[in-house]
Amino acid sequence: MDHHTGFTYLHLMTSLNSEQMMAAKEMYGQIAQTYGVSVCGYRADNGRFADKEWRQDCDEQCQSLTFCGVGAHHQNGIAKKRICDLCEGARTSLLHAMQ
């Protein structure tokens, strides 16, 4: 999610391995380029984003990578809220489809 514009990109991942994370990162970069935006950096949690492959790719593309502090909702609250809204919307759509 882009904090400045609110643009959200969803990428289907069937597992959380580094290969699929890198594919999602590449697709996000390509979509951003179609709108004339270059990704300058990422703010992430210390989960899969701390992997060697992710950090190395950020270095190769001259992108900054900063990590949120534990419990620092002021740093990642917007993204967490967007994820929650998307999950609730998907759940609601599935429930309506089942009826």
Secondary structure, 3 states (H helix, E strand, C coil): CCCCCCCCCCCCCCCCCHHHHHHHHHHHHHHHHHCCCCCCEEEECCCHHHCHHHHHHHHHCCCEEEECCCCCHHHHHHHHHHHHHHHHHHHHHHHHHHC
